[in-house]
Each structure stands twice: as C-alpha cells, then as structure tokens.
Amino acid sequence: MGKSVRTIRGTADSFHRLRVGDLRVMCDVIPEDTVILVLGIVDRRDLERWLRSR
C-alpha cells in the first residue's frame, strides 16, 4: 500500500485509512476473498469522533 494508506490498529480490529484530500476512506481488506470493504468516508475533522464510535 502507498504512502497515503495507513493501518489503524484498535483494541478489537484493524483497518486501513486512505487519505484523499480532506477526506479519509476507512476500509478493511479481506485478502482471502480479494475484497476491500469500505467502512466509511469521513472528513478529516470528524475522524477522531468516527474512530471512537467504532
């Protein structure tokens, strides 16, 4: 994954954050099924609140 993609590890799970301008695309990668599951598209200012609600 490129520079704009970061892995976020939480207490229950981990997922990836893709930076697109001021938006963050939160997704989970399921390699066994070759699937990228988009969990949400969040404005960067709301990202911390979104993460706490997960």
C-alpha distance matrix in Angstrom:
0.0 3.8 7.0 8.1 6.1 8.1 9.6 13.3 15.8 19.2 22.4 22.2 18.6 15.0 12.6 9.7 10.6 9.5 11.9 14.1 17.2 19.2 17.7 15.0 13.8 13.8 12.6 12.7 11.1 14.1 13.2 17.0 17.7 14.6 14.6 12.6 15.3 15.6 17.6 18.5 18.3 19.7 21.1 19.9 23.5 23.6 20.4 22.3 25.0 22.6 21.0 24.6 25.7 23.2
3.8 0.0 3.8 5.6 5.6 8.3 11.1 14.5 17.4 20.8 24.3 24.5 21.0 17.3 14.8 11.3 10.9 9.0 10.2 12.2 14.8 17.2 16.3 14.3 13.8 14.7 14.4 15.3 14.3 17.5 16.9 20.7 21.2 17.9 17.6 15.2 17.6 17.2 19.1 19.3 18.3 19.3 20.1 18.6 22.2 22.9 20.0 22.0 24.9 22.9 21.6 25.2 26.6 24.5
7.0 3.8 0.0 3.8 5.5 7.4 10.8 13.8 16.9 20.2 23.8 24.5 21.4 17.6 15.3 11.8 10.6 9.0 9.0 11.5 13.3 15.5 15.2 13.4 13.9 14.9 15.5 16.8 16.5 20.0 19.8 23.6 24.2 21.1 20.5 17.7 19.6 18.5 19.9 19.6 18.3 18.5 18.7 16.6 20.1 21.2 18.4 20.2 23.4 21.9 20.5 24.0 25.7 24.1
8.1 5.6 3.8 0.0 3.8 6.6 10.2 12.6 16.2 19.1 22.8 23.3 20.2 16.6 13.8 10.1 7.9 5.7 5.2 7.9 10.0 12.0 11.5 9.7 10.5 11.9 13.0 15.1 15.5 19.1 19.6 23.4 23.5 20.5 19.2 16.0 17.4 15.8 17.0 16.3 14.6 14.9 15.0 13.2 16.8 17.9 15.2 17.5 20.4 18.8 17.9 21.5 23.0 21.6
6.1 5.6 5.5 3.8 0.0 3.8 6.9 9.7 13.1 16.1 19.7 19.9 16.7 13.0 10.2 6.5 5.4 4.4 6.5 9.6 12.4 13.8 12.3 9.5 9.2 9.6 10.0 11.6 11.9 15.6 16.2 20.0 20.2 17.5 16.2 13.1 14.4 13.3 14.5 14.5 13.7 14.4 15.4 13.9 17.5 17.7 14.6 16.6 19.4 17.4 16.0 19.7 21.0 19.1
8.1 8.3 7.4 6.6 3.8 0.0 3.8 6.4 9.7 12.9 16.5 17.2 14.2 10.5 8.5 5.5 5.2 6.7 8.5 12.2 14.6 15.1 13.7 10.5 10.6 9.7 10.4 11.4 12.2 15.7 16.6 20.2 21.0 18.8 17.4 14.4 15.2 14.3 14.6 14.9 14.7 14.7 15.9 13.8 17.0 17.0 13.5 14.7 17.7 16.0 14.0 17.3 19.1 17.2
9.6 11.1 10.8 10.2 6.9 3.8 0.0 3.8 6.4 9.8 13.2 13.7 10.6 6.9 5.8 4.4 6.3 9.0 11.6 15.1 17.7 17.8 15.9 12.3 11.7 9.7 9.6 9.5 10.4 13.6 14.8 18.1 19.2 17.6 16.2 13.6 14.1 13.8 13.6 14.7 15.5 15.7 17.5 15.7 18.5 17.8 14.1 14.7 17.4 15.5 12.8 15.9 17.6 15.2
13.3 14.5 13.8 12.6 9.7 6.4 3.8 0.0 3.8 6.5 10.2 11.1 8.6 5.6 5.4 5.8 7.0 10.6 12.7 16.3 18.5 17.8 15.8 12.2 12.1 9.4 10.1 10.1 12.2 15.1 17.0 19.9 20.9 19.8 18.0 15.2 14.8 14.1 12.9 13.8 14.9 14.5 16.4 14.5 16.7 15.6 11.9 11.8 14.4 12.7 9.6 12.4 14.4 12.1
15.8 17.4 16.9 16.2 13.1 9.7 6.4 3.8 0.0 3.8 6.9 8.2 6.3 4.3 6.6 8.6 10.6 14.2 16.5 20.0 22.2 21.3 19.3 15.7 15.3 12.1 12.2 11.3 13.1 15.3 17.2 19.7 21.0 20.6 19.0 16.8 16.2 16.1 14.5 16.0 17.8 17.4 19.5 17.7 19.5 18.1 14.4 13.6 15.7 14.2 10.6 12.5 14.5 11.9
19.2 20.8 20.2 19.1 16.1 12.9 9.8 6.5 3.8 0.0 3.8 5.5 5.3 5.6 8.3 11.0 12.6 16.4 18.5 21.8 23.8 22.4 20.3 16.8 16.5 13.1 13.5 12.6 15.1 16.8 19.3 21.3 22.5 22.5 20.6 18.4 17.0 16.8 14.4 16.0 18.1 17.4 19.6 18.2 19.3 17.4 14.0 12.6 14.0 12.7 9.0 9.9 11.8 9.3
22.4 24.3 23.8 22.8 19.7 16.5 13.2 10.2 6.9 3.8 0.0 3.8 6.0 8.1 11.4 14.4 16.3 20.1 22.2 25.5 27.5 26.0 23.8 20.3 19.9 16.3 16.4 15.1 17.4 18.5 21.0 22.5 23.8 24.4 22.6 20.8 19.3 19.4 16.8 18.6 21.1 20.5 22.8 21.4 22.3 20.0 17.0 15.1 16.0 15.0 11.4 11.2 12.8 10.3
22.2 24.5 24.5 23.3 19.9 17.2 13.7 11.1 8.2 5.5 3.8 0.0 3.8 7.2 10.3 13.9 16.2 19.9 22.5 25.5 27.8 26.4 23.8 20.3 19.2 15.4 14.9 13.1 15.4 16.0 18.7 19.8 20.9 21.9 20.0 18.6 16.8 17.4 14.9 17.2 20.2 20.2 23.0 22.2 23.3 20.7 17.7 16.4 16.8 15.0 11.9 12.1 12.6 9.4
18.6 21.0 21.4 20.2 16.7 14.2 10.6 8.6 6.3 5.3 6.0 3.8 0.0 3.8 6.8 10.5 13.3 16.8 19.7 22.6 25.3 24.3 21.5 17.9 16.4 12.7 11.6 9.5 11.7 12.6 15.3 16.8 17.9 18.5 16.6 15.1 13.7 14.5 12.5 15.1 18.0 18.4 21.3 20.6 22.2 19.9 16.6 16.0 16.9 14.6 11.5 12.9 13.3 9.7
15.0 17.3 17.6 16.6 13.0 10.5 6.9 5.6 4.3 5.6 8.1 7.2 3.8 0.0 3.8 7.1 10.1 13.5 16.5 19.6 22.3 21.7 19.1 15.3 13.9 10.4 9.4 7.6 9.5 11.4 13.7 16.0 17.1 16.9 15.2 13.2 12.5 13.0 11.6 14.0 16.3 16.8 19.5 18.5 20.6 18.7 15.1 15.1 16.6 14.2 11.2 13.4 14.3 11.0
12.6 14.8 15.3 13.8 10.2 8.5 5.8 5.4 6.6 8.3 11.4 10.3 6.8 3.8 0.0 3.8 6.9 10.1 13.3 16.2 19.1 18.8 15.9 12.2 10.4 7.0 5.8 4.8 7.3 10.1 12.6 15.4 15.8 15.0 12.9 10.3 9.6 9.8 8.9 11.1 13.1 14.0 16.8 16.1 18.7 16.9 13.4 14.3 15.9 13.0 10.7 13.8 14.3 11.2
9.7 11.3 11.8 10.1 6.5 5.5 4.4 5.8 8.6 11.0 14.4 13.9 10.5 7.1 3.8 0.0 3.8 6.5 9.9 12.9 15.9 16.0 13.4 9.7 8.1 5.8 5.2 6.0 7.7 11.3 13.2 16.5 16.7 15.0 13.0 9.9 10.0 9.4 9.6 10.8 11.8 12.7 15.1 14.2 17.3 16.2 12.7 14.2 16.3 13.6 11.8 15.3 16.1 13.5
10.6 10.9 10.6 7.9 5.4 5.2 6.3 7.0 10.6 12.6 16.3 16.2 13.3 10.1 6.9 3.8 0.0 3.8 6.4 9.6 12.4 12.3 9.9 6.2 5.7 4.7 6.4 8.8 10.8 14.5 16.4 19.8 19.7 17.7 15.4 11.8 11.7 9.9 9.9 9.7 9.6 10.0 11.8 10.7 14.0 13.4 10.0 12.2 14.5 12.1 10.9 14.7 15.7 13.9
9.5 9.0 9.0 5.7 4.4 6.7 9.0 10.6 14.2 16.4 20.1 19.9 16.8 13.5 10.1 6.5 3.8 0.0 3.8 6.4 9.7 10.7 8.4 5.6 5.0 6.5 7.9 10.7 11.9 15.7 17.1 20.7 20.2 17.6 15.5 11.8 12.4 10.3 11.4 10.7 9.4 10.4 11.7 10.9 14.7 14.6 11.9 14.7 16.9 14.6 14.1 17.9 18.7 17.1
11.9 10.2 9.0 5.2 6.5 8.5 11.6 12.7 16.5 18.5 22.2 22.5 19.7 16.5 13.3 9.9 6.4 3.8 0.0 3.8 6.2 7.4 6.2 4.8 6.5 8.9 11.2 14.3 15.7 19.5 20.9 24.5 23.9 21.2 19.0 15.4 15.7 13.2 14.0 12.3 10.0 9.9 9.9 8.8 12.6 13.5 11.3 14.2 16.7 15.0 15.0 18.6 19.6 18.8
14.1 12.2 11.5 7.9 9.6 12.2 15.1 16.3 20.0 21.8 25.5 25.5 22.6 19.6 16.2 12.9 9.6 6.4 3.8 0.0 3.8 6.2 5.2 6.0 7.3 10.8 12.9 16.3 17.6 21.3 22.6 26.1 25.0 22.2 19.9 16.3 16.6 13.7 15.0 12.8 9.7 10.1 9.7 9.6 13.3 14.3 13.0 16.4 18.4 16.6 17.4 20.9 21.5 20.9
17.2 14.8 13.3 10.0 12.4 14.6 17.7 18.5 22.2 23.8 27.5 27.8 25.3 22.3 19.1 15.9 12.4 9.7 6.2 3.8 0.0 3.8 5.5 7.8 10.3 13.6 16.3 19.7 21.3 24.9 26.4 29.9 28.8 26.0 23.7 20.0 20.1 17.0 17.8 15.1 11.7 11.0 9.2 8.8 11.9 13.9 13.4 16.6 18.6 17.5 18.6 21.8 22.6 22.6
19.2 17.2 15.5 12.0 13.8 15.1 17.8 17.8 21.3 22.4 26.0 26.4 24.3 21.7 18.8 16.0 12.3 10.7 7.4 6.2 3.8 0.0 3.8 6.8 10.1 13.0 16.2 19.8 22.0 25.6 27.5 30.8 29.8 27.4 24.7 20.9 20.3 16.9 16.9 13.8 10.4 8.6 5.9 5.6 8.3 10.4 10.4 13.7 15.4 14.7 16.2 19.1 19.9 20.4
17.7 16.3 15.2 11.5 12.3 13.7 15.9 15.8 19.3 20.3 23.8 23.8 21.5 19.1 15.9 13.4 9.9 8.4 6.2 5.2 5.5 3.8 0.0 3.8 6.6 9.6 12.8 16.5 18.8 22.3 24.4 27.7 26.4 24.2 21.3 17.5 16.7 13.2 13.2 10.1 6.7 5.6 4.5 5.5 8.8 9.5 9.0 12.6 14.0 12.4 14.0 17.2 17.5 17.7
15.0 14.3 13.4 9.7 9.5 10.5 12.3 12.2 15.7 16.8 20.3 20.3 17.9 15.3 12.2 9.7 6.2 5.6 4.8 6.0 7.8 6.8 3.8 0.0 3.8 6.1 9.5 13.0 15.5 19.0 21.2 24.5 23.5 21.4 18.6 14.8 14.0 10.7 10.6 8.1 5.7 5.2 6.1 6.1 9.7 9.5 7.6 11.1 12.8 10.7 11.5 15.0 15.5 15.0
13.8 13.8 13.9 10.5 9.2 10.6 11.7 12.1 15.3 16.5 19.9 19.2 16.4 13.9 10.4 8.1 5.7 5.0 6.5 7.3 10.3 10.1 6.6 3.8 0.0 3.8 6.3 10.0 12.4 15.8 18.1 21.2 20.0 17.9 14.9 11.2 10.3 7.1 7.7 6.0 4.5 6.4 8.9 9.7 13.0 12.1 9.9 13.2 14.5 11.5 12.1 15.8 15.7 14.5
13.8 14.7 14.9 11.9 9.6 9.7 9.7 9.4 12.1 13.1 16.3 15.4 12.7 10.4 7.0 5.8 4.7 6.5 8.9 10.8 13.6 13.0 9.6 6.1 3.8 0.0 3.8 7.2 10.3 13.6 16.3 19.2 18.3 16.8 13.8 10.1 8.7 6.0 5.4 5.2 6.2 7.6 10.7 11.0 13.9 12.2 9.4 12.0 13.2 9.9 9.7 13.3 13.2 11.3
12.6 14.4 15.5 13.0 10.0 10.4 9.6 10.1 12.2 13.5 16.4 14.9 11.6 9.4 5.8 5.2 6.4 7.9 11.2 12.9 16.3 16.2 12.8 9.5 6.3 3.8 0.0 3.8 6.6 9.8 12.6 15.4 14.5 13.1 10.1 6.6 5.4 4.3 5.0 7.0 8.8 11.1 14.3 14.8 17.7 16.0 13.1 15.3 16.3 12.9 12.2 15.7 15.2 12.6
12.7 15.3 16.8 15.1 11.6 11.4 9.5 10.1 11.3 12.6 15.1 13.1 9.5 7.6 4.8 6.0 8.8 10.7 14.3 16.3 19.7 19.8 16.5 13.0 10.0 7.2 3.8 0.0 3.8 6.5 9.6 12.2 11.8 11.0 8.3 5.8 5.1 6.5 7.1 10.1 12.5 14.6 17.9 18.1 20.9 19.0 15.9 17.5 18.5 15.1 13.7 16.8 16.4 13.1
11.1 14.3 16.5 15.5 11.9 12.2 10.4 12.2 13.1 15.1 17.4 15.4 11.7 9.5 7.3 7.7 10.8 11.9 15.7 17.6 21.3 22.0 18.8 15.5 12.4 10.3 6.6 3.8 0.0 3.8 6.0 9.1 9.0 7.7 6.0 4.6 6.3 8.8 10.4 13.4 15.3 17.7 20.8 20.9 24.0 22.3 19.2 20.9 22.1 18.8 17.3 20.4 20.1 16.8
14.1 17.5 20.0 19.1 15.6 15.7 13.6 15.1 15.3 16.8 18.5 16.0 12.6 11.4 10.1 11.3 14.5 15.7 19.5 21.3 24.9 25.6 22.3 19.0 15.8 13.6 9.8 6.5 3.8 0.0 3.8 5.7 5.8 5.9 5.1 6.2 7.6 11.0 12.5 15.9 18.3 20.9 24.1 24.4 27.4 25.5 22.4 23.9 24.9 21.4 19.9 22.7 22.1 18.5
13.2 16.9 19.8 19.6 16.2 16.6 14.8 17.0 17.2 19.3 21.0 18.7 15.3 13.7 12.6 13.2 16.4 17.1 20.9 22.6 26.4 27.5 24.4 21.2 18.1 16.3 12.6 9.6 6.0 3.8 0.0 3.8 5.4 4.7 6.4 8.2 10.7 14.0 16.0 19.1 21.1 23.7 26.7 26.7 29.9 28.3 25.1 26.7 28.0 24.6 23.0 25.8 25.5 22.0
17.0 20.7 23.6 23.4 20.0 20.2 18.1 19.9 19.7 21.3 22.5 19.8 16.8 16.0 15.4 16.5 19.8 20.7 24.5 26.1 29.9 30.8 27.7 24.5 21.2 19.2 15.4 12.2 9.1 5.7 3.8 0.0 3.8 5.7 7.9 10.7 12.6 16.3 18.0 21.4 23.7 26.5 29.7 29.9 33.0 31.1 28.0 29.4 30.4 27.0 25.3 27.9 27.3 23.6
17.7 21.2 24.2 23.5 20.2 21.0 19.2 20.9 21.0 22.5 23.8 20.9 17.9 17.1 15.8 16.7 19.7 20.2 23.9 25.0 28.8 29.8 26.4 23.5 20.0 18.3 14.5 11.8 9.0 5.8 5.4 3.8 0.0 3.8 5.4 8.9 10.7 14.4 16.5 19.8 22.1 25.2 28.5 29.2 32.3 30.3 27.5 29.2 29.9 26.3 25.2 27.9 26.9 23.3
14.6 17.9 21.1 20.5 17.5 18.8 17.6 19.8 20.6 22.5 24.4 21.9 18.5 16.9 15.0 15.0 17.7 17.6 21.2 22.2 26.0 27.4 24.2 21.4 17.9 16.8 13.1 11.0 7.7 5.9 4.7 5.7 3.8 0.0 3.8 7.0 9.9 13.2 15.9 18.8 20.5 23.6 26.7 27.3 30.6 29.0 26.2 28.2 29.3 25.7 24.7 27.7 27.0 23.6
14.6 17.6 20.5 19.2 16.2 17.4 16.2 18.0 19.0 20.6 22.6 20.0 16.6 15.2 12.9 13.0 15.4 15.5 19.0 19.9 23.7 24.7 21.3 18.6 14.9 13.8 10.1 8.3 6.0 5.1 6.4 7.9 5.4 3.8 0.0 3.8 6.2 9.6 12.3 15.2 17.1 20.3 23.5 24.4 27.6 25.8 23.1 25.3 26.1 22.4 21.7 24.8 23.8 20.5
12.6 15.2 17.7 16.0 13.1 14.4 13.6 15.2 16.8 18.4 20.8 18.6 15.1 13.2 10.3 9.9 11.8 11.8 15.4 16.3 20.0 20.9 17.5 14.8 11.2 10.1 6.6 5.8 4.6 6.2 8.2 10.7 8.9 7.0 3.8 0.0 3.8 6.4 9.4 11.9 13.5 16.7 19.8 20.6 23.8 22.2 19.5 21.9 22.8 19.2 18.6 21.9 21.0 18.0
15.3 17.6 19.6 17.4 14.4 15.2 14.1 14.8 16.2 17.0 19.3 16.8 13.7 12.5 9.6 10.0 11.7 12.4 15.7 16.6 20.1 20.3 16.7 14.0 10.3 8.7 5.4 5.1 6.3 7.6 10.7 12.6 10.7 9.9 6.2 3.8 0.0 3.8 6.2 9.2 11.6 14.7 18.2 19.4 22.2 20.1 17.7 19.9 20.3 16.5 16.3 19.3 18.0 15.1
15.6 17.2 18.5 15.8 13.3 14.3 13.8 14.1 16.1 16.8 19.4 17.4 14.5 13.0 9.8 9.4 9.9 10.3 13.2 13.7 17.0 16.9 13.2 10.7 7.1 6.0 4.3 6.5 8.8 11.0 14.0 16.3 14.4 13.2 9.6 6.4 3.8 0.0 3.8 5.7 7.8 11.0 14.5 16.0 18.8 16.7 14.6 17.3 17.5 13.8 14.2 17.4 16.1 13.8
17.6 19.1 19.9 17.0 14.5 14.6 13.6 12.9 14.5 14.4 16.8 14.9 12.5 11.6 8.9 9.6 9.9 11.4 14.0 15.0 17.8 16.9 13.2 10.6 7.7 5.4 5.0 7.1 10.4 12.5 16.0 18.0 16.5 15.9 12.3 9.4 6.2 3.8 0.0 3.8 7.3 9.6 13.4 14.8 17.1 14.4 12.4 14.6 14.4 10.6 11.0 13.9 12.4 10.1
18.5 19.3 19.6 16.3 14.5 14.9 14.7 13.8 16.0 16.0 18.6 17.2 15.1 14.0 11.1 10.8 9.7 10.7 12.3 12.8 15.1 13.8 10.1 8.1 6.0 5.2 7.0 10.1 13.4 15.9 19.1 21.4 19.8 18.8 15.2 11.9 9.2 5.7 3.8 0.0 3.8 6.1 9.9 11.9 14.0 11.5 10.0 12.9 12.5 8.9 10.4 13.4 12.0 10.8
18.3 18.3 18.3 14.6 13.7 14.7 15.5 14.9 17.8 18.1 21.1 20.2 18.0 16.3 13.1 11.8 9.6 9.4 10.0 9.7 11.7 10.4 6.7 5.7 4.5 6.2 8.8 12.5 15.3 18.3 21.1 23.7 22.1 20.5 17.1 13.5 11.6 7.8 7.3 3.8 0.0 3.8 7.0 9.4 11.9 10.2 9.3 12.8 12.9 9.9 11.8 15.0 14.0 13.5
19.7 19.3 18.5 14.9 14.4 14.7 15.7 14.5 17.4 17.4 20.5 20.2 18.4 16.8 14.0 12.7 10.0 10.4 9.9 10.1 11.0 8.6 5.6 5.2 6.4 7.6 11.1 14.6 17.7 20.9 23.7 26.5 25.2 23.6 20.3 16.7 14.7 11.0 9.6 6.1 3.8 0.0 3.8 6.2 8.2 6.4 6.0 9.7 9.8 7.6 9.9 12.9 12.5 12.8
21.1 20.1 18.7 15.0 15.4 15.9 17.5 16.4 19.5 19.6 22.8 23.0 21.3 19.5 16.8 15.1 11.8 11.7 9.9 9.7 9.2 5.9 4.5 6.1 8.9 10.7 14.3 17.9 20.8 24.1 26.7 29.7 28.5 26.7 23.5 19.8 18.2 14.5 13.4 9.9 7.0 3.8 0.0 3.8 5.5 5.4 6.4 9.9 10.4 9.5 11.9 14.5 14.6 15.6
19.9 18.6 16.6 13.2 13.9 13.8 15.7 14.5 17.7 18.2 21.4 22.2 20.6 18.5 16.1 14.2 10.7 10.9 8.8 9.6 8.8 5.6 5.5 6.1 9.7 11.0 14.8 18.1 20.9 24.4 26.7 29.9 29.2 27.3 24.4 20.6 19.4 16.0 14.8 11.9 9.4 6.2 3.8 0.0 3.8 5.4 5.1 8.1 10.0 9.8 11.1 13.8 14.9 15.8
23.5 22.2 20.1 16.8 17.5 17.0 18.5 16.7 19.5 19.3 22.3 23.3 22.2 20.6 18.7 17.3 14.0 14.7 12.6 13.3 11.9 8.3 8.8 9.7 13.0 13.9 17.7 20.9 24.0 27.4 29.9 33.0 32.3 30.6 27.6 23.8 22.2 18.8 17.1 14.0 11.9 8.2 5.5 3.8 0.0 3.8 5.7 7.5 8.5 9.7 11.5 13.2 14.4 16.2
23.6 22.9 21.2 17.9 17.7 17.0 17.8 15.6 18.1 17.4 20.0 20.7 19.9 18.7 16.9 16.2 13.4 14.6 13.5 14.3 13.9 10.4 9.5 9.5 12.1 12.2 16.0 19.0 22.3 25.5 28.3 31.1 30.3 29.0 25.8 22.2 20.1 16.7 14.4 11.5 10.2 6.4 5.4 5.4 3.8 0.0 3.8 5.7 5.5 6.2 8.8 10.3 10.9 12.8
20.4 20.0 18.4 15.2 14.6 13.5 14.1 11.9 14.4 14.0 17.0 17.7 16.6 15.1 13.4 12.7 10.0 11.9 11.3 13.0 13.4 10.4 9.0 7.6 9.9 9.4 13.1 15.9 19.2 22.4 25.1 28.0 27.5 26.2 23.1 19.5 17.7 14.6 12.4 10.0 9.3 6.0 6.4 5.1 5.7 3.8 0.0 3.8 5.5 5.0 6.1 8.7 9.9 10.9
22.3 22.0 20.2 17.5 16.6 14.7 14.7 11.8 13.6 12.6 15.1 16.4 16.0 15.1 14.3 14.2 12.2 14.7 14.2 16.4 16.6 13.7 12.6 11.1 13.2 12.0 15.3 17.5 20.9 23.9 26.7 29.4 29.2 28.2 25.3 21.9 19.9 17.3 14.6 12.9 12.8 9.7 9.9 8.1 7.5 5.7 3.8 0.0 3.8 5.4 5.1 6.3 8.7 10.2
25.0 24.9 23.4 20.4 19.4 17.7 17.4 14.4 15.7 14.0 16.0 16.8 16.9 16.6 15.9 16.3 14.5 16.9 16.7 18.4 18.6 15.4 14.0 12.8 14.5 13.2 16.3 18.5 22.1 24.9 28.0 30.4 29.9 29.3 26.1 22.8 20.3 17.5 14.4 12.5 12.9 9.8 10.4 10.0 8.5 5.5 5.5 3.8 0.0 3.8 5.5 5.2 6.3 9.0
22.6 22.9 21.9 18.8 17.4 16.0 15.5 12.7 14.2 12.7 15.0 15.0 14.6 14.2 13.0 13.6 12.1 14.6 15.0 16.6 17.5 14.7 12.4 10.7 11.5 9.9 12.9 15.1 18.8 21.4 24.6 27.0 26.3 25.7 22.4 19.2 16.5 13.8 10.6 8.9 9.9 7.6 9.5 9.8 9.7 6.2 5.0 5.4 3.8 0.0 3.8 5.5 5.2 6.7
21.0 21.6 20.5 17.9 16.0 14.0 12.8 9.6 10.6 9.0 11.4 11.9 11.5 11.2 10.7 11.8 10.9 14.1 15.0 17.4 18.6 16.2 14.0 11.5 12.1 9.7 12.2 13.7 17.3 19.9 23.0 25.3 25.2 24.7 21.7 18.6 16.3 14.2 11.0 10.4 11.8 9.9 11.9 11.1 11.5 8.8 6.1 5.1 5.5 3.8 0.0 3.8 5.4 5.4
24.6 25.2 24.0 21.5 19.7 17.3 15.9 12.4 12.5 9.9 11.2 12.1 12.9 13.4 13.8 15.3 14.7 17.9 18.6 20.9 21.8 19.1 17.2 15.0 15.8 13.3 15.7 16.8 20.4 22.7 25.8 27.9 27.9 27.7 24.8 21.9 19.3 17.4 13.9 13.4 15.0 12.9 14.5 13.8 13.2 10.3 8.7 6.3 5.2 5.5 3.8 0.0 3.8 5.5
25.7 26.6 25.7 23.0 21.0 19.1 17.6 14.4 14.5 11.8 12.8 12.6 13.3 14.3 14.3 16.1 15.7 18.7 19.6 21.5 22.6 19.9 17.5 15.5 15.7 13.2 15.2 16.4 20.1 22.1 25.5 27.3 26.9 27.0 23.8 21.0 18.0 16.1 12.4 12.0 14.0 12.5 14.6 14.9 14.4 10.9 9.9 8.7 6.3 5.2 5.4 3.8 0.0 3.8
23.2 24.5 24.1 21.6 19.1 17.2 15.2 12.1 11.9 9.3 10.3 9.4 9.7 11.0 11.2 13.5 13.9 17.1 18.8 20.9 22.6 20.4 17.7 15.0 14.5 11.3 12.6 13.1 16.8 18.5 22.0 23.6 23.3 23.6 20.5 18.0 15.1 13.8 10.1 10.8 13.5 12.8 15.6 15.8 16.2 12.8 10.9 10.2 9.0 6.7 5.4 5.5 3.8 0.0
